[in-house]
Amino acid sequence: MSEEDRFSPEEKLKLSELHYEKAKEILKELEVLSRERLFLTLANRAYYLVFNASKSLLILYGKDPVSHKGVRQLLHLHFSNERELLSIFDELMEYRQKVDYDVFVSHKDISESKAQELAQKAKRFFQITSELRARLVKAFGDP
């Protein structure tokens, strides 16, 4: 059995929907984090929005990577023609690694304008993936 056949079409649609809904919830969080000026957390959540939105697409191909690197690799493999999508993913992944793991990065290191830029990029990513996902779901025969 190939990896693509590991999940039934119904399971692919359900898992995709769960990841998509999680990304949608994080989209709401970005507004609160911005308003509260929690820019480090905003950078983290912006990445997790794109991570979950990416998984919502990849699962429709029967791919369910568990690592961040795996998501990135498969996103680049299956959506190589979506340059804007890939660029946003890579940038937000890099920021997330900085804010989560670099002890020298503090709230002073991400300006309000940078935080707003990251949030806008995450929103754009969500818009792109929503359109791509809708086309992929339609190919399954919308439930």
N, C-alpha and C positions, 0 to 999 in steps of 0.2 A: 504494500500500500504506500503510495507516494504521500508526501507531506500535504499536498493539496487536497488529497482525499481523506485526510485524517478527520475532518469535520464534515458533517452533512451540510447541505445548503442551508437548512434551517438553523443549524448551530452557528454557521458563519454569520448569518444575518443577525442572530441574537447577540453573539459576542461583539459584532461590529456596533450594534446599537448601544450596548452597555458602555463601550469605550467612547462612543460619540456623545452619549449623555453625560459621561464624566467630564469630557472636554467642555461641554456646554455649561456645566456647573462651575467649572474653573473660570470660564469667561465672565460669569457674574462676580466671582471673587476678585477679579482684577480691578473692577470698579471700586470695591470697598478698600482694597489695599492701596490703591492710588489716593483715594480720599483721605485715608489714614496716614499717608506718607510712609508706608512700609515697603520701601523700594527694594530691599534685598529679598523679601518674601515675594514681592511682585515678580521679580526676575525668576525666582524659583518656580512659581506657579505658572508663569507664561510658558516656561519650558514644558511643564507637565501638561499644559493644554495641548501643545503641539505633539508631545509624546503620545497622549491618548488619542488625539485625532489621527495620528499616523497609524496607530494600532487598529483604529476603526477601519482604515483602508486596507491594511495588510492582511487582516483576518479574512477579508473577502477573497483574497488570493489563496487562502488556506495557510497563511503564514502567521505564526504566533510567537514571535521572538520574546524572550524573557529579559534580555539585557538591553541597555540603552544603545550600546554599540551595534547589537543585532538589528534593532529598529532602524538605526541610521543606515546600516549597510543595505537592508532590504528596501528601505525607502528610496535610496539612491539607485538600486537595481531596477525596481518596478516603475519608478517615476522619474527616470533620468531626463526626460524632456521637460519636466516641470522645474525649471531653473529657480524661479522665485521661491517655490515651496522648499526646495533643498537648501537654498541660501538662508532662509529664515530658520529652518530647523537647525542648521549648523551653528548659526549665531546664537540662538537661544540656548542650545546645548552648552556652548562655551561659557555663556554668562552664568548658567545654572551651576556649572562646575566651579566657577570662580566664587560665587556667593556661598556655595555650600561647603567648599573644601579649603579655600584659601583664607587662612586665619588673619592675613593682613588686609583683607577686604572688609570694610565696614560700611555702615549706612551712609557715611560721608563720600564713599567712592562711587555711588550711583546717584546722579543728579535727577531732579524731577523730570527734566527734559529727556534724559536717557531712559528713565523708567517709562515715560509716556511713549517713547519710540518703541521700546520692547513690547509694551501692551498693544500698540497699534500693529506691530508685526505679528503678534500672536493672533490678533483678531483677523488680520488678512489671511494668515495661514488657515484659520478656521473656516473662513469664507471659501477659500480655494478647495480645501478638503471636503467641505459640505457639497460643493458642486461635483467634485470627482466621485464622492461617495454616492450621491444621488444617481449618477449614471451607472455606477457599478451595481447598485442595488436593483436598479431597473432591469439590468441584464439577468438578474436572478428571477425576475417576475415578482414585482413588489408584493409583499405579503398583505 
